Amino acid sequence: MIGFETDLQDLRDSARALQDAADAAEAASTGLRGTDVPVSSGGGSGFLGGIAGMLPVDNAFGRSLGMPAVAVAYDDHLAKIQRLVAQLHQTTADTSHALMRVAELYEKADEDSKQHVNRAAAGLEAN
């Protein structure tokens, strides 16, 4: 490229590699769905809320284990991980698109520069 120290193919290859990484992050994000731990609220108000609080929580930590706080902590952690993986997917895909756009802009600038040089050379030849 005239005036650029960047190989357009390197930019495109990087953009494709990042898109592959974004696709992997999206697959990971999709894979995280459905791994939540059902937690019975145990809350509520009045008499029914009090009864619900005394019943064992039905979750992956065992109906009889009585670990609703662990189940809630797991769900909170899972939600944070899901948000981070979704953010990883989005930022990686955005970076891939940006690199492709930079390659397009460099290519256009290079073509414009070549045309300018050709027009200048044609002008010199005419004189």
RAPEWO-V190150 format. One line per field, one symbol per residue. ss: DSSP state (A for helix, B for strand, O for the rest). phi: phi as a letter, one per 30 degrees, with the letter a starting at -180 (. if undefined). burial: I if it has 9 or more other ideal C-beta (glycine too) atoms within 8 Angstrom, else O. Layout:
ss->???
phi->???
burial->???
This chain:
ss->OOOOOOOAAAAAAAAAAAAAAAAAAAAAAAAAOOOOOOOOOOOOOAAAAAAAAAOOOOOOOOOOOOOAAAAAAAAAAAAAAAAAAAAAAAAAAAAAAAAAAAAAAAAAAAAAAAAAAAAAAAAAAAO
phi->.dibccdedddddddddddddddddddddddddicdcdbddicjbidddddddddddcadcjdcdicddddddddddddddddddddeeddddddeddddddddddddddddddddddddddddddd
burial->OOOOOOOIOOIIOIIIOIIOIIOOIIOIIOOIOOOOIOIIOIOIOOOOIIOIIOOOIOIOIOOOOOIIOOIIOIIOOIOOIIOOIIOIIOOIIOIIIOIIOIIOOIIOIIOOIIOOIOOOOOOOOOO
